[in-house]
């Protein structure tokens, strides 16, 4: 199980990706899409701001 520092780091990185001012997939030409999804401990998906 992840410790709190790892969770905080993951949340930070997800917010950075979601709020990026430049296209995240700019150099990822083999990637058709990118979905950022945060799941609660119970497995329910939620918005990044939740």
C-alpha positions as MATLAB code, in Angstrom:
seq = 'XXXXXXXXXXXXXXXXXXXXXXXXXXXXXXXXXXXXXXXXXXXXXXXXXX';
ca = [
       0.000    0.000    0.000;
       1.254    3.502   -0.792;
       2.364    5.720    2.039;
       1.015    9.267    2.395;
       4.116   10.877    0.808;
       3.691    8.708   -2.308;
      -0.023    9.563   -2.493;
       0.730   13.277   -2.202;
       3.354   13.014   -4.958;
       0.923   11.169   -7.245;
      -1.788   13.792   -6.623;
       0.667   16.582   -7.393;
       1.763   14.981  -10.670;
      -1.846   14.365  -11.727;
      -2.749   18.023  -11.055;
       0.315   19.143  -13.021;
      -0.705   16.984  -15.993;
      -4.321   18.128  -15.831;
      -3.316   21.798  -15.648;
      -0.560   21.716  -18.264;
      -0.529   24.786  -20.516;
       1.156   22.895  -23.371;
      -0.133   19.703  -25.005;
       0.999   16.763  -22.859;
       0.932   14.376  -25.822;
       2.986   16.664  -28.078;
       5.843   14.167  -28.525;
       3.867   10.980  -27.954;
       2.906   10.253  -31.555;
       1.930    6.613  -30.891;
      -0.548    7.591  -28.184;
      -4.127    8.132  -29.369;
      -5.424    9.536  -26.079;
      -4.661   10.227  -22.455;
      -7.208    9.934  -19.646;
      -6.418   11.101  -16.126;
      -8.566    9.354  -13.560;
      -8.319    9.345   -9.801;
      -9.881    6.467   -7.883;
     -10.866    6.589   -4.236;
      -9.968    3.732   -1.912;
     -13.369    2.202   -2.627;
     -12.632    2.091   -6.356;
     -14.977    4.915   -7.368;
     -13.620    7.233  -10.038;
     -13.581   10.945   -9.309;
     -12.559   14.238  -10.802;
      -9.057   15.500  -10.079;
     -10.469   18.351   -8.001;
     -12.370   15.991   -5.643;
];
